[in-house]
């Protein structure tokens, strides 16, 4: 599967980072780039359940392509969400269903730093994306 420009930029940035400290800083920077959600979008209907941190997700479809926006109260999670969104934004429902989350974070060099609870939380975000795409 080919990567979008955003996903390719993420991959290049994170593979160029030589250490976990550099990748952690990059994650924080990417997290700051997330498009903000309005107060009305931070409601229970958009909350992703299964995350230890609070995470909200909204999605909209244009011409069979999905674009998601997300927010979290945790800085590291915002960064992880940003690189996840870089990977999935612009995909069709079928492409979304084929995303291998573990492989993506492995390619970025972030897989070892994902605790089981963070991994479960990101899988819950991906599951919510799929649910929105099928609705």
Phi, psi and omega in degrees: 000133180281151182267147173291167178303318180296316180294320179296319178297318178298313181301314180295316181297314185284327178286335178284338180287122187279337185227166177299322181300317179294320179293322178297317177298317178300317179302315180299317180296315179297322180298328179290342182275352182302136174295130183292149173265144176287161180305320180294337181275347179267042180260176183297329181297331182259002182286138176267118179270142183110001176254141176290320176275162175282128179226135175239146183220132172232147181223149174220144182254134174228119180050050178067006177252139182259141173229126183247151170231146183216159177214155176211157176275355183248130185299314181296320179295321177302318178296316179296321176297319182298317180285333173292315179296324177301325182284320191260337184297134181094001180273158171276171178301318181295319179294320178303318182296337182264004182290128176259099185300314182299318181295318180299312181290332174294314178301324181283350183079023183249354188299318184292336181272357179275111176292160178305322181290322176293319179299315177299319179297317179292325175295324177295323177296314180298321179296318179296322176300315180297320179296318179296320182293331181272345185292000000 
